[in-house]
Amino acid sequence: MAAVWRGVKMGLVGLVALLTVLALAWGASNAVDDAPQPEPDLLRLPPASAGSRLFFQLQGVMAAPGESPEAVGRQDWQRLQTLPPPDLSASAPMFVGRLDGFKAGPLSCLPPEDCQQRLSSAPEAIAQQLQPMALLGERCQAALAEARYEEPRAPVMNLNAPLPSFQGAVNCAKWFKGQALLAAQAGDRARALSQMASSRQLLDALLAGTESLIGKMIAAALVRGHLDAVTAVGLLRPAWAADLAPMAAAWPAGALDAKRWIVTEHAFSLGTVDAAFKNCGELEGLVGDRLLWLACKTAGIGLLPHATRHALDDFWLQEAQRAQQGLDTALDHALAVASQPAPSLAWRNTLGMRLVDVARPAWATYYARQADMELQRQAVALFLAAQVQQVPAADRNAWLDRQGLTARVRSRLNWEEGGQVLQARPWQAELPGTDPRRNPWRMRAAL
């Protein structure tokens, strides 16, 4: 028995010695930070804009009657720059008396509803939604007189930086598509096309001008609503299909360039980490880990500021390089990463790498939403072209084969129900989860 205990003690001593050696080796690897290094040229932010007139008009388009939308938008943006942040709730004094936005109804249709069907079959409900919005509509139309959208940049780039309000853009988009649908119901071709053109003009301005990720995602949601309205008008008035084609034409230059928001997100992430290293309490909030806070407060081993910044630079640089090769390349890589298990703990800069790794799995969603914006546009353009060319229902899949589509796109499009419904399988369907945007788009032809 004594021999057994001696063996156990020796084993424990050996284990403690091994753990001690590992701890010392880990400590030695994590004791010295990297030297500072310059930011990669590819990740440098472009020169800041002071903000365009359209930006400020959309910020203030919900201003109270009698007030200037642009002036209110400028005041709101300036107010956002103050510290501590102002109260921007609906009950705040500066918001009293402002216009209300659209409530639930057909113009607020979202997946998994069949929005094409709902928008084309609810004229009374749409008219009821539009009736109190006349002043909003006047302002939205006036704002497009100078349709150049540029966002001003916050002086500090981190997670606490003020973000633009997109409420004005969202409500203007609903106004334009609502007016187009009512005009289509009434057979007023000129007004329907004019309002759809205004909807597209607003979208093009946002797509070309916004550089933030949240702006790109809001624009992607508005794209879906716009294209739902185009197909609904096409269902109501099949003879207008050729006139509707420009509403589903190619997006403006830069609309699908993921590198633009990657550069901005890199700046946000770097600024957030820099702020967190200065205020250790923010580190705990970022990852929910008290150990990070303790390491930061004590200049602890395993949390190396420069090494963390360099890892962030490397991560975003690789994303930017893939995005330069095209959205398809960035999306495919992100989908592959999303399907892999979470990375194991890093040996060096163990705690710092947790900050870098925590956000990595999410990017596939954003690439997929941008790719879906283009896929749905192509689907709607083909849907309209089939009506213009009066392609027989039975021949529509063979007709799709002749449209010069890449294999990548063609594999996601198919005419169903004997050629009556064009179905598109979104890229978001490749992601796990129950997001209704993963559901196929279905466009029912009137032929």
WONOR-V513462 format. One record per pair of residues at least 4 apart in sequence whose C-alpha atoms are under 6 Angstrom apart, sorted by the first residue. I is the first residue (numbers start at 1). J is the second residue. If there is no record, write none. Layout:
BEGIN
i = <I	I>
j = <J	J>
END
This chain:
BEGIN
i = <16	19	22	23	27	29	30	30	30	30	31	33	34	34	43	48	49	50	51	51	51	52	52	54	54	55	56	56	56	57	57	57	57	58	58	59	59	59	60	60	60	60	61	61	62	62	63	63	64	64	64	69	80	90	104	106	107	109	111	112	115	116	116	120	127	140	147	148	149	149	150	157	157	157	158	158	158	159	173	174	176	176	180	180	180	183	183	184	184	193	203	204	205	206	207	208	208	210	211	211	212	213	220	233	234	234	235	241	241	242	248	248	258	259	259	261	262	267	268	276	276	276	280	280	283	284	284	284	284	295	295	302	302	302	303	303	303	304	308	313	322	323	323	327	331	334	335	338	346	349	354	364	368	368	368	372	372	372	386	386	393	394	396	397	405	407	412	412	413	413	414	414	415	415	415	416	420	420	421	421	422	422	423	423	424	424	425	428	429>
j = <20	23	26	27	31	348	301	302	348	349	301	304	306	307	263	153	152	152	150	151	152	149	150	143	149	149	70	73	74	61	69	70	73	168	169	73	165	168	69	70	72	73	69	168	98	99	69	98	97	98	99	73	162	95	108	119	174	115	436	436	119	228	232	232	131	172	205	205	205	209	209	161	268	271	268	271	272	272	199	178	195	199	192	195	196	188	192	188	192	197	207	208	209	210	255	254	255	215	260	261	261	261	373	237	238	241	446	384	388	388	377	381	323	320	323	265	266	271	272	280	282	283	293	296	293	288	289	290	293	299	300	349	350	351	349	351	352	349	352	317	330	327	330	331	367	364	364	361	350	353	358	368	372	427	428	376	426	427	390	391	419	419	419	415	410	411	424	425	423	424	422	423	419	421	422	421	444	445	443	444	442	443	441	442	440	441	440	438	438>
END
